[in-house]
Amino acid sequence: MSLLCEHYYDKQALYGPVGSLKKATIDSYMHWHHTGTRKLTTEMSPFLRPDLDTMNIVKDRIRIMDTLRDLEESWFANVASTPDDLYLAVGRSTRPSIADLLAYEDVAQLTLLGLLLESILQSDHPQIHAWLKRMEKVPFNDEIYQAMTTLDDVTIETDVPFPKCLGAANFKF
């Protein structure tokens, strides 16, 4: 992703000029991402693999809350001037970076599927909540997440297994 941003896209838009603090901070987030916010997808495991036991589900939930706390206290706390104008890894900005796009995917899927309640984010993680609201305004957000919004709240029991619902939602568009 860094290579694509550096060579095929306006460096000022998603990344940052070579040698800049902005680029270094985004790189740092991207290195943390695979063991950080990417772990949030484990919350979907019970729906993809119904054979998981309750203990694993509880451990996943604890890891998710820890990851959200890290995101709020480490990444956003260091860059935010106010919750109304922040972006991940770059602080006050008029547009998101590649770090925002990576993190948003992991957090948004949980909120769109009803696995992470907006009320919890609003009360326990106000900076993440404000950032999600800003990211929802990024052009083409609604089109990109049409399949997810079609699934709606996956915590509601249905007779159709989640993997089949997911496949149908993806092929619908």
Secondary structure as a PSIPRED ss2 file (coil, helix, strand):
# PSIPRED VFORMAT (PSIPRED V4.0)

   1 M C   1.000  0.000  0.000
   2 S H   0.000  1.000  0.000
   3 L H   0.000  1.000  0.000
   4 L H   0.000  1.000  0.000
   5 C H   0.000  1.000  0.000
   6 E H   0.000  1.000  0.000
   7 H H   0.000  1.000  0.000
   8 Y H   0.000  1.000  0.000
   9 Y C   1.000  0.000  0.000
  10 D C   1.000  0.000  0.000
  11 K H   0.000  1.000  0.000
  12 Q H   0.000  1.000  0.000
  13 A H   0.000  1.000  0.000
  14 L H   0.000  1.000  0.000
  15 Y C   1.000  0.000  0.000
  16 G C   1.000  0.000  0.000
  17 P C   1.000  0.000  0.000
  18 V C   1.000  0.000  0.000
  19 G C   1.000  0.000  0.000
  20 S C   1.000  0.000  0.000
  21 L H   0.000  1.000  0.000
  22 K H   0.000  1.000  0.000
  23 K H   0.000  1.000  0.000
  24 A H   0.000  1.000  0.000
  25 T H   0.000  1.000  0.000
  26 I H   0.000  1.000  0.000
  27 D H   0.000  1.000  0.000
  28 S H   0.000  1.000  0.000
  29 Y H   0.000  1.000  0.000
  30 M H   0.000  1.000  0.000
  31 H H   0.000  1.000  0.000
  32 W H   0.000  1.000  0.000
  33 H H   0.000  1.000  0.000
  34 H C   1.000  0.000  0.000
  35 T C   1.000  0.000  0.000
  36 G C   1.000  0.000  0.000
  37 T H   0.000  1.000  0.000
  38 R H   0.000  1.000  0.000
  39 K H   0.000  1.000  0.000
  40 L H   0.000  1.000  0.000
  41 T H   0.000  1.000  0.000
  42 T H   0.000  1.000  0.000
  43 E H   0.000  1.000  0.000
  44 M H   0.000  1.000  0.000
  45 S H   0.000  1.000  0.000
  46 P H   0.000  1.000  0.000
  47 F H   0.000  1.000  0.000
  48 L H   0.000  1.000  0.000
  49 R C   1.000  0.000  0.000
  50 P C   1.000  0.000  0.000
  51 D C   1.000  0.000  0.000
  52 L C   1.000  0.000  0.000
  53 D C   1.000  0.000  0.000
  54 T H   0.000  1.000  0.000
  55 M H   0.000  1.000  0.000
  56 N H   0.000  1.000  0.000
  57 I H   0.000  1.000  0.000
  58 V H   0.000  1.000  0.000
  59 K H   0.000  1.000  0.000
  60 D H   0.000  1.000  0.000
  61 R H   0.000  1.000  0.000
  62 I H   0.000  1.000  0.000
  63 R H   0.000  1.000  0.000
  64 I H   0.000  1.000  0.000
  65 M H   0.000  1.000  0.000
  66 D H   0.000  1.000  0.000
  67 T H   0.000  1.000  0.000
  68 L H   0.000  1.000  0.000
  69 R H   0.000  1.000  0.000
  70 D H   0.000  1.000  0.000
  71 L H   0.000  1.000  0.000
  72 E H   0.000  1.000  0.000
  73 E H   0.000  1.000  0.000
  74 S H   0.000  1.000  0.000
  75 W H   0.000  1.000  0.000
  76 F H   0.000  1.000  0.000
  77 A C   1.000  0.000  0.000
  78 N C   1.000  0.000  0.000
  79 V C   1.000  0.000  0.000
  80 A C   1.000  0.000  0.000
  81 S C   1.000  0.000  0.000
  82 T C   1.000  0.000  0.000
  83 P C   1.000  0.000  0.000
  84 D C   1.000  0.000  0.000
  85 D C   1.000  0.000  0.000
  86 L E   0.000  0.000  1.000
  87 Y E   0.000  0.000  1.000
  88 L C   1.000  0.000  0.000
  89 A C   1.000  0.000  0.000
  90 V C   1.000  0.000  0.000
  91 G E   0.000  0.000  1.000
  92 R E   0.000  0.000  1.000
  93 S C   1.000  0.000  0.000
  94 T C   1.000  0.000  0.000
  95 R C   1.000  0.000  0.000
  96 P C   1.000  0.000  0.000
  97 S C   1.000  0.000  0.000
  98 I H   0.000  1.000  0.000
  99 A H   0.000  1.000  0.000
 100 D H   0.000  1.000  0.000
 101 L H   0.000  1.000  0.000
 102 L H   0.000  1.000  0.000
 103 A H   0.000  1.000  0.000
 104 Y H   0.000  1.000  0.000
 105 E H   0.000  1.000  0.000
 106 D H   0.000  1.000  0.000
 107 V H   0.000  1.000  0.000
 108 A H   0.000  1.000  0.000
 109 Q H   0.000  1.000  0.000
 110 L H   0.000  1.000  0.000
 111 T H   0.000  1.000  0.000
 112 L H   0.000  1.000  0.000
 113 L C   1.000  0.000  0.000
 114 G C   1.000  0.000  0.000
 115 L C   1.000  0.000  0.000
 116 L C   1.000  0.000  0.000
 117 L C   1.000  0.000  0.000
 118 E H   0.000  1.000  0.000
 119 S H   0.000  1.000  0.000
 120 I H   0.000  1.000  0.000
 121 L H   0.000  1.000  0.000
 122 Q H   0.000  1.000  0.000
 123 S H   0.000  1.000  0.000
 124 D H   0.000  1.000  0.000
 125 H C   1.000  0.000  0.000
 126 P H   0.000  1.000  0.000
 127 Q H   0.000  1.000  0.000
 128 I H   0.000  1.000  0.000
 129 H H   0.000  1.000  0.000
 130 A H   0.000  1.000  0.000
 131 W H   0.000  1.000  0.000
 132 L H   0.000  1.000  0.000
 133 K H   0.000  1.000  0.000
 134 R H   0.000  1.000  0.000
 135 M H   0.000  1.000  0.000
 136 E C   1.000  0.000  0.000
 137 K C   1.000  0.000  0.000
 138 V C   1.000  0.000  0.000
 139 P C   1.000  0.000  0.000
 140 F C   1.000  0.000  0.000
 141 N H   0.000  1.000  0.000
 142 D H   0.000  1.000  0.000
 143 E H   0.000  1.000  0.000
 144 I H   0.000  1.000  0.000
 145 Y C   1.000  0.000  0.000
 146 Q H   0.000  1.000  0.000
 147 A H   0.000  1.000  0.000
 148 M H   0.000  1.000  0.000
 149 T H   0.000  1.000  0.000
 150 T H   0.000  1.000  0.000
 151 L H   0.000  1.000  0.000
 152 D C   1.000  0.000  0.000
 153 D C   1.000  0.000  0.000
 154 V C   1.000  0.000  0.000
 155 T C   1.000  0.000  0.000
 156 I C   1.000  0.000  0.000
 157 E C   1.000  0.000  0.000
 158 T C   1.000  0.000  0.000
 159 D C   1.000  0.000  0.000
 160 V C   1.000  0.000  0.000
 161 P C   1.000  0.000  0.000
 162 F H   0.000  1.000  0.000
 163 P H   0.000  1.000  0.000
 164 K H   0.000  1.000  0.000
 165 C H   0.000  1.000  0.000
 166 L H   0.000  1.000  0.000
 167 G H   0.000  1.000  0.000
 168 A H   0.000  1.000  0.000
 169 A H   0.000  1.000  0.000
 170 N H   0.000  1.000  0.000
 171 F H   0.000  1.000  0.000
 172 K H   0.000  1.000  0.000
 173 F C   1.000  0.000  0.000
